[in-house]
């Protein structure tokens, strides 16, 4: 299979499985691009994810970075569109129904059902990233401090990313 | 929701989401909310919340889904395309340049050390996000069990995401139905 088809197929499938957002699919993306397709190492995956987090824009940008690494600019655009189009088309189709059933009980049930799944999957994403990125005690401490500061203060996440990068550069 | 107001032009849709995208460091949602609700008054807060809740509940990137749904309500499929193009054009161009730099210089020692620290910080942000999502969920045994099972099926049992969903979604719906 050509890289473009492979990228398009992978992210189009994950698009429809991204319950609660793109972060839910990070363990699946890591598994596919690192273990199954050998496009990059786990460490490189964690670094691409970090670069996407540091850029402005939605967090599906990690898919663009993966696509670009595999098949250049075209690969990046194909991967990005594959990640957004299936879900986006579905949302456009459902949006009218959603408005009509604003008070319906099933709406609250579905929302209540999805939230704990999202929580579990984003925790799984965190576990995958910690395993890939936190290869030393120092780096583990960076993750822990960033998590606590982000939960306890209103400091902009960009400062935390910059702080982590500075610690990596200076203390290594 | 928007019936009483005149539909926005393609140009408005593009520019509104373009602004949100290019300043949206660390998540576009707060910036999009400010532009759409506070500055341009395209939706009030309740309308914004209702449409955003749809985008959270549907699969896919939440804010990208929001651009699709909001654009489509105003100008149909081409409106969705305008909003999507506005939201993604600048961020995609920026990460493509960053990706190129990473391929070129990523293996240099100091760059590796910097990226190592950056990746750990990004991990920390995901941990915090997971805690924020989990906090309101962890009331009652059923949601905790569903969250733990989702985590375990992916990380410990190594099931694919599709199979995990097939197992956990019906269970979670049934539990939410009975609650």
Interface residues (C-beta under 8 A of the other chain):
Chain A: X13 X14 X15 X16 X17 X18 X19 X20 X21 X22 X23 X24 X25 X26 X27 X28 X31 X43 X44 X46 X47 X48 X49 X50 X51 X52 X53 X54 X55 X56 X57 X58 X59 X60 X61 X64 X65 X68 X69 X73 X76 X77 X80 X83 X84 X86 X87 X88 X89 X90 X91 X92 X94 X95 X98 X99 X102 X109 X110 X111 X112 X113 X114 X115 X116 X117 X118 X119 X120 X121 X122 X123 X124 X125 X126 X127 X128 X129 X130 X132 X133 X134 X135 X139 X140 X142 X143 X144 X145 X146 X147 X148 X150 X151 X156 X157 X158 X160 X161 X163 X164 X165 X166 X167 X168 X169 X172
Chain B: X1 X21 X22 X23 X24 X25 X26 X27 X28 X50 X51 X53 X54 X55 X56 X57 X58 X59 X60 X61 X62 X63 X64 X65 X67 X68 X69 X72 X73 X77 X80 X84 X87 X88 X90 X91 X92 X94 X95 X96 X98 X99 X100 X102 X103 X106 X110 X113 X114 X115 X116 X117 X118 X119 X120 X121 X122 X123 X124 X125 X126 X127 X128 X129 X130 X131 X132 X133 X134 X136 X137 X138 X142 X143 X144 X146 X147 X148 X149 X150 X151 X154 X155 X158 X160 X161 X162 X165 X168 X169 X172 X173 X175 X176 X177 X179
